[in-house]
Amino acid sequence: MSTQRGYFTADEVRAAEAELFTRVPDGVPMRRAAYGLARVVAAELRERTGGVAGRAVGLLVGSGDNGGDALWAGAMLRRRGVAVTAVLLNPERAHREGLAALRAAGGRARDRVGAVDLVIDGIVGISGRGPLRPAAADIVAALDVPIVAADLPSGVDPDTGAVAGPAVRAAVTVAFGAPKPVHALAAAWCGRIEVVPIGLRLPEAGLRALDPAEIGARWPVPGAADDKYSQGVTGVCAGSAAYPGAAVLCTGAAVAATSGMVRFAGEGAAAVLARHPEVVAAESIERTGRVQSWVFGPGGGTDAAAADRLARVLATDVPVVVDADGLTLLAEHPDLVRDRTAPTVLTPHAGEFARLAGREVGDNRVAAVRDLAESLRATVLLKGRATLVAAPGHPTLVNEAGGSWAATAGAGDVLSGVIGALLAAGLDPAWSAAAAARAHSLAAGLAARASGDAGAPISAEPLLDHLRPAIATLRAFAG
């Protein structure tokens, strides 16, 4: 059974809230949200300062329901012995019941936060768009304490994660009722995510994240009756005399991702075999032998000969991953993909995406990757800290990497090899791309930690070396 986490748009959440209001008394959803917010804030105070009573919290209160959530949470914290000061950014439109509850509990409304241990951001909620207004931006810029955001960091778009100006950067975000796209697409602004249930009945999510346990459980490992052919044979056509490293990284990733056999076609065979002697190498695609998937593109060039190789690979009846130089060629010959009946996975970064789509990605990355997948009738993996995977007619998958360690030359070559191995094992293209992205980001994090310097950059070679431990970690999640 899938245990994917869903992310719900502002419109979907508002519709679910409207339905909730028909089932519970007025004010109950806000009290539930506020209680969860107060609980998380109290835990943060305890973790950061060693206690709750006697500490001080500031509230940044806007005019919407998020301001009410913050005020009610402040009243609850005040009853636990916390000194609470609220800055009302629009006093005439502050939530009346929440403000009355805060004052009744002994909280105060002032024109500045003062000396506090932590601040709650209740400026705007999921209906807010655009950057912080100047008065709020000035207050936020002057803060030097952790911020806990109510539902989402103010100034960050709830559906796209776009930041167009001043915004809150939270240490923790308390999501009310359900995660929103912002929590995956702008994780660097959200900090740690805590979801507080408030009783919403939600639809099927159009944006989802694979659960690590699900990935680990489905990752192909040899069974009692398997041999090297039944585990999946991955073909790699990558690299060149000028760029043999791309062939080494891409092929090595397919080996590490548990392909039963990896066959290599290209000019970099000597470099590949020197690092990975188990690979079966040939000079051309035709002499490679039967494969269950192809990986094409990294370091392979964009000349007429490379275009011919791409056309021959795409003319096969097996799944194909196209990356790097292959994407540049496809931008000139998109029908090579549109006319395929076998699955195709494209793995562009933002620049390659622009060449394929004829336009920049823009702020709405989810809509952009969905449109390109529909246009090319292919699975598209759009790289980034939040990697997105779209396939026509299916929910979009997201992998939030937790950092940008994989933003290094050659890392994409590794990712393509992992996807190819999963496709060779017969797994679904979108699932393969998203699962590979998860293993890839985990390997990058392990490589960064192994470097001994949490702030040091990594390179693609140690990322490749940590791929097997990353897969083992995912399998451990599955028990």
N, C-alpha and C positions, 0 to 999 in steps of 0.2 A: 504494500500500500504506500502511495506517495505521501511524503510528509513535507512537501514544499511549503515555504512561507509565501503568503500572498501580500502584495502591496496594492493599496486601494486609492483611487483618485479622490480628489476633493468632492467631485460630484457624487461618486459612489458612497462616500462616507456621509455626505449630507442627506442623501436618500435613505440610508440606513438609520440615521439619527431621527429623521422624520417618522419613520416607522416605529422606532423605539418610543418616541413621545406619545404614541397611541396606546402603549402598553404599560407605561409607568407614570406615576404622578409627576406633575410639573416640578422641575428642580432636581429630580433624582439623578439624571445623567450627569449634571454638573457636580453634584455632591460626590458621586462615584469617582469622577475624574479628579476632583480636588483631593479626595482621600488618597488616591494612588499617588498623586503628585506630592502631597505632604509626606507620605511614607517614604518615597524615594529621597526627598530632600533630607528627611531625618536620618536616613541611612548614610547619605553623603556627609552630613555633619559629623556623624559618629565616626566614620572612616577617616575623615580629614582632620578633625579636631579632637576626637576622643570622647565626645559627648553631644547631647542635644540641649538639655536645659542650660540656660545661661548663655547660649550662643545668639548670634544676631543674623537676621536674614532681611534682604531688601527685595521689594517687589517692584517690577516695572510693569505698570498696568495700563493697557490700552482700552479702547472703548467697546471691544467685542466680547464674546463669550470667553475667550482666552483670558481676558482681564478678570472676568468673574471667577474662572478656575483658579487664577493666582490669588485673588482675594480670599476665596473660601479656604484654599490651602494655607494661606497666611493665618487665618483664624484658627485653624486646626493646630498649626505649629505653635501659635501663641498659647494655646491651652496646654502645650507640652513644655512651657517655660522658655520659649524662644522669643527674643525681642524682634518684633516685626515692624518694618517701616515701608510704607507704600508710596511710590511716586506715581501720581495720577497724571498721565500724559494728556488726557482730555477730561478734566474733572466733571464737566457737565454731562458727559456720556458714560461715566464709570458705572459699572454694574451695581445697582442700588442695594440689592439684598446682600451681595458679597461684601460691599463696603461696610454696610451696617453690621454684618457678622464680624468683620475684622475689628471694627471699633468697639463692639460689645465685648470682644475678647481681650481688649487692651492694646490692640495695634494702633499705629499712628499713620496719618497721611502727611507727608512733607514734600518740599520741593527738591530734595536731594536724598540720595540713599544714605550717606554717612558711612561710618565705619561698620562694616558687616563681614561675616564669614563667607557668605554665599548670596547670590542673587537669582531670583526666579524671573525668567523672561515670559511675561504674559502680554506682550505688546500687540501682536496680531496672531491670528490662527489660520486655518486653511482657506479662509475667504480672502486673506491678504495677498496682494501682489505688489511687486516692485520693492525697491530698497527702503530702508528706514528713512523716515522724515528727519530733517536736520536736528530737531530738538532731541529726539530719541537717539539719533546717531551720536550726538555729542555725549550724552550720558553713557552710552555703551562704550564708546571709545575711552572714556575716563576710568572705566572699571579695571581693577587689578585683582579680582577674586573670581572663582569659578562661577559659571552660569549654568543653571538648569533650565532648559527650555520647556515650556508647556506646549506640547504637541509637535511643534517644529520651531527651529530657530527663526525669529522674525527677520524678514528681509530675504529669505530663501524661498524660492517658488515651491509650493507643495507638490506639484505634479511633475516638474522638470528638474528641480534641484538647481535651477539657474540662479546666479547671484549677479545682479546688475548694478550694485553699488554697496553702500554701507549695510552690513548685516550682522546679526549675532553669531558668534562662534561659541557653541555650547560645549561644556564638558560632558553633559548628560542631556538627553532628550527623552521626555516622558510622552510616549505616543498614546493618545486616548482612543480606545476602542479597537484600533487596527494600525498596523504600519502603513505609511504612505510612501509613494515613490521617492520623495525627498530623502527618506531615511536610508535608502540604498544609493541614490544618485548623487547625494551631497553629504556622504558620511563624514567627510572631514570637517564639515560645519556642525554636524549633529552630535559628535562624540558617541558615547555609549548609548544604545537605545534600550529603553525599558518600556514594555507595552503594558498598559493598564486596561483590563477588560471593563467595559461599561454596559454590556448586554446587547451589542449590535448584531443583527442578522445580516450577513454580508453575502454578496454574489460570488460567483467564481472569479478569481482574480485574473486580470489580463497580464499582470506583471508578477513573476514569481522567482523565487530563489530555491535551488536544489538544497536539500538537507544533506550535510556531510555523511550522516549514517546511510542515507539512501545511495549516495555515490559509492561509498565503501562496499555496500552490500551487492551492488551491481557491477562493480569493477571486475573485468574478466580475469580469472585465475584458472590454471589448468585443472581439469577434473581427472578422475581415475582413467577415463577412456580417451582422453585427449592425446593428440600428437602435435607436432609442430605445424601441421597444415590446418588442423581443425581449430587451433587457437587463433587463427587469423594471420594472413600473410600481407604485410604492408609494403607497398611499392613507394619508393622515394625517387623523384626526379628533381634534384636541387643542386645548387652549387655550380662552380665552374673553375677553370684554371685560375681565374682572377679572385674568386671567392670560395675557396674550398672549405672554409670554416662553416659556411651555411650548410653545406652537405653534412659535415661532421655533427653539427648540433641537431639538425632535423632528423638525421638517421639515428643518432644516439638516443633521441627522445622516443622514437618509435620502439627501439630496443628496450629502453627502461620502462616503457608503459605496458610491457608484457605481451608484445606481439610474439606469436610462435616463430615467425621468421620475418626478417626484413630483407627485401631485395632493393638494390640501389642501381640506378641507371644515370650515368653522367660522367663528366670529366674528372670529378674529384675522387674517384674510386681509391686511389692510393692513400689519400689522407683519411678517408673513411675507414679503410681496412686497417690502417695503422692504429687507429683508436678503437675500432669495433671489429675485430677479426671474425665475429660470428655472422656478419652481414654477407650476403651473396651479391656480388657486384657484376654488372655487365656494362658494355659500352653504349648500348642503345636500349630504347624502350622495347623494341621488338624482340630483343634477345634476353629480356629480363625474366620471362616466364610468367606463369599465372599468379595474379595477386588478387586480394579481396578489397583493396582500396589503393588509391594513389594520393601522394602528397606532391604538389607541384609548385615551384616558384622561387623559394628563397635562394638568392644569389645566382639565379639561372640566366640572367640577362633578358634583354627586351628586343633582340634583333630578329630577323626573319627566321633564323633557324630555331630560336626559342619559341616563336609564335607557331611554327610548324609542330614542335614537340607538344605544346599545349593543346593544339587541335587534335593530335593523335591521342593524348591522354583523355581528353574530354569525349572523344568518340567511343571510348570503352563503355562497358555496361556495369562498371563498378563505381562505388562512391569515390568522389574526388575532393580533396582539400586544395584550394588555390590561395596562395599567399604571396606577398611581396611583389617581385617582378611579374609573377603570373597575373596579379591584379591589374598592373599597368597595361599588360597586353589585353586583358579582358575589357578594359575600358574602351579599347578600340574595336573589339569584336564581341559585344555582349550576347549576340545570338548563339555563340558557342555554348553558353550556359542555358539560355532560355529554351533551347531546343532539346536539352537533355531529358531523358526519362529516369536515369539513375540519379541518386542524390548528389548535390554539390554543396560544399561548405566554403564560403568566402570569409576571409579573416582580415578585413582592412583596419588600419588605424585611420585617424581623422583625415589625413591628406589623401590616402588611397580611396577612402570613402568618397571624397569630393570628386576624384577623377571618375569613379564608377557611376556616381549619381548625377554628376553635372552640377552639383551645388554643394555648399558647405553643410556640415552636419547641423549647425545652429543650436539653439538652446534646448529644443525638444528632441533629445537624442533617441528617446523611445519611438516617437512617431517617425523619425528619420530612418531608423534601422528597419522598422516595419515596412515603410514605403519601398525601400530598396529591395527587401526580400520579396515583396509582392511583384515588383517590377521585373526582377530577374528570375523569379520562380526558383529561388535558391534559399538555403539557410545562410544568414549573414551574421557573423560575429564581429561586433564593433568594439575594438579594444579601448581600454581606459581603466582607471582605477575601478570604476563600476563598468565591467564588461557586459555588453548586452548581446543576446542571441535571439534572433527573430527568424521564424519560418512561417510561410504562408498558411493561414488557417489554424495556427497554434498560439498559445500564450507566449509572451516574450519572457525569456529567462534572464536573470541578472546575477552576476557574481561580484560582490563588493569585496575587493582584495584586502582591505584593511591597511593598505599602504601602497606605495608606488615603487616597491623594490624591483618589480619586473619591468620597469621603464628603462631598459638598457639594451644596447645593440645586441642582436642575436637572440633575445628572449622570444621574439615572435617565431623564430625558426624552431625553437623547442616546443612552443605551443602547437604549431602545425603538426609536428611529428606525433605528439600525444593524441591529437584528434584523429589523425590517420590510423593509429593503432586501434582506437576504440571503434572506428568505422569498420575496420577489417574484421573485428570480432562480431560484427552484425548488429551493433547498437544503433539506436535512433540518431539521426544527424544532429538535431538540436540538443538532445540530451548529451551526446558525445562532446559537442562543442562546449556546453556549459560545465560538464564534469571535468573536462580537460582544463578549462579556465580555473576551476577551483583547485585542482591539483597543482597547476602551474603557479598560482598565487601563493599557495601554501609552501611550495618548494622555494619560492623566492624569499618568503619570510624565514624559513629555516636556514637558508644560505646567509641571510643578513645576520641572524643571531649567531651563527657559527663563525662569522668573521671576527667576533670579539669586540666589534665597535658598532654600537647600535646606530650611529649616525653615518657609518661608512657606506658608500655605494657598493653594489655587487656587480659582477659581470655574468655573462650567460653561462660560462663553463661551470662555476659552482652551482648555479641554478639547476643545470642538467644533473650534476652530481647529487643533488638533494631531491631529485624527482622520485626515486624509489622510496626513500623515507617518507616523503609526502603521501604517496599512495598507501604505504603501510599505516600511516596515521589515519587516513580516511577509512581504511578497512577496520581499524581498531574502534572507530565510532560505531561501526555496525555490529560490534561484539563478536 
